[in-house]
Amino acid sequence: DLMVAATINAVWQTIATRHREKPQFAVIAYGKLGGKELGYASDLDLIFLYDDEEQDAPANYAKLAQRFITWMTSHTPAGILFDIDIALRPDGASGLLVSSIQSFARYQEKSA
């Protein structure tokens, strides 16, 4: 949790067009991270959600998610830090990288 939060906060500061001080952004984890079994080189199954009505929010949060993935998959002398898998997001690999909370709720209700 600390690494995810620290990465989100640091990456948000690199978004030149950010429209608020703190992002309204969530990283939802399945598998190892969701079960708090995170280890070096873990495969992280993630989806990204935002709760922000600002017009530029979708583009800003898409940049945030892309940069988050880049930072979390950094190469170290021992290999890749984490392997990020985003195929579990709504509509799979063809879906949006980041979804609004409202659209994710509709997706979950429709899938149930």
C-alpha positions as CSV (number, residue, x, y, z in Angstrom):
1,D,0.0,0.0,0.0
2,L,2.8,2.4,0.9
3,M,4.6,1.8,-2.4
4,V,1.5,2.2,-4.5
5,A,0.5,5.4,-2.6
6,A,4.0,6.9,-2.8
7,T,4.2,6.1,-6.5
8,I,0.8,7.7,-7.2
9,N,1.8,10.8,-5.4
10,A,5.2,11.1,-7.0
11,V,3.8,10.4,-10.5
12,W,0.9,12.8,-10.1
13,Q,3.5,15.6,-9.6
14,T,4.9,14.9,-13.1
15,I,1.5,15.5,-14.8
16,A,1.9,19.1,-16.0
17,T,-1.8,19.5,-16.8
18,R,-3.0,18.1,-13.4
19,H,-6.1,20.1,-12.2
20,R,-6.0,19.4,-8.5
21,E,-3.4,19.0,-5.8
22,K,-4.3,15.3,-4.9
23,P,-5.6,12.9,-7.5
24,Q,-9.0,11.3,-7.1
25,F,-7.5,8.0,-8.3
26,A,-7.6,4.4,-7.1
27,V,-5.5,1.4,-7.9
28,I,-7.6,-1.7,-7.4
29,A,-5.6,-4.9,-6.9
30,Y,-6.5,-8.5,-7.5
31,G,-4.3,-11.5,-6.8
32,K,-1.2,-11.0,-4.8
33,L,-1.4,-7.3,-4.1
34,G,-5.0,-7.5,-3.3
35,G,-4.2,-10.3,-0.8
36,K,-1.2,-8.4,0.6
37,E,1.2,-11.1,-0.6
38,L,3.4,-8.7,-2.6
39,G,6.9,-9.7,-3.2
40,Y,9.8,-8.9,-5.5
41,A,8.9,-9.6,-9.2
42,S,5.2,-10.2,-8.2
43,D,2.6,-10.2,-11.0
44,L,0.3,-7.4,-10.1
45,D,-3.3,-7.6,-11.5
46,L,-4.5,-4.0,-11.4
47,I,-7.3,-1.8,-12.6
48,F,-7.3,2.0,-12.3
49,L,-10.4,4.1,-11.4
50,Y,-11.0,7.8,-10.9
51,D,-13.8,9.8,-9.2
52,D,-13.4,13.3,-10.8
53,E,-15.9,15.3,-12.9
54,E,-13.3,17.7,-14.3
55,Q,-13.2,17.8,-18.1
56,D,-9.5,16.9,-18.3
57,A,-9.8,14.2,-15.7
58,P,-9.9,11.2,-18.1
59,A,-6.7,12.3,-20.0
60,N,-4.9,13.2,-16.8
61,Y,-5.7,9.9,-15.1
62,A,-4.8,7.9,-18.2
63,K,-1.3,9.6,-18.1
64,L,-1.1,8.9,-14.4
65,A,-1.9,5.2,-14.9
66,Q,0.6,4.9,-17.8
67,R,3.4,6.5,-15.8
68,F,2.5,4.5,-12.7
69,I,3.0,1.3,-14.8
70,T,6.3,2.6,-16.1
71,W,7.6,3.4,-12.6
72,M,6.3,0.1,-11.1
73,T,7.9,-2.0,-13.9
74,S,11.3,-0.3,-13.6
75,H,14.3,-2.4,-14.4
76,T,16.7,-3.0,-11.5
77,P,20.0,-4.8,-11.5
78,A,18.0,-7.9,-10.4
79,G,15.4,-7.6,-13.1
80,I,11.9,-6.0,-13.5
81,L,10.6,-4.6,-10.2
82,F,6.9,-5.7,-10.7
83,D,5.1,-7.2,-13.6
84,I,1.8,-5.3,-14.1
85,D,-1.1,-7.1,-15.7
86,I,-4.0,-4.8,-16.6
87,A,-6.1,-7.4,-18.6
88,L,-8.7,-7.7,-15.8
89,R,-10.0,-4.2,-16.4
90,P,-13.5,-3.8,-17.8
91,D,-13.7,-5.0,-21.4
92,G,-10.2,-6.6,-21.0
93,A,-7.3,-5.6,-23.1
94,S,-9.5,-3.6,-25.5
95,G,-11.0,-1.6,-22.7
96,L,-10.0,1.8,-21.4
97,L,-6.9,1.9,-19.2
98,V,-8.7,4.1,-16.6
99,S,-12.4,4.0,-15.8
100,S,-14.6,6.3,-13.8
101,I,-16.0,5.0,-10.6
102,Q,-19.5,5.4,-12.1
103,S,-18.7,3.4,-15.3
104,F,-17.0,0.7,-13.3
105,A,-20.1,0.4,-11.0
106,R,-22.3,0.0,-14.1
107,Y,-20.0,-2.6,-15.4
108,Q,-20.1,-4.6,-12.1
109,E,-23.9,-4.4,-11.9
110,K,-24.2,-5.6,-15.5
111,S,-21.7,-8.4,-15.0
112,A,-23.4,-9.7,-11.8
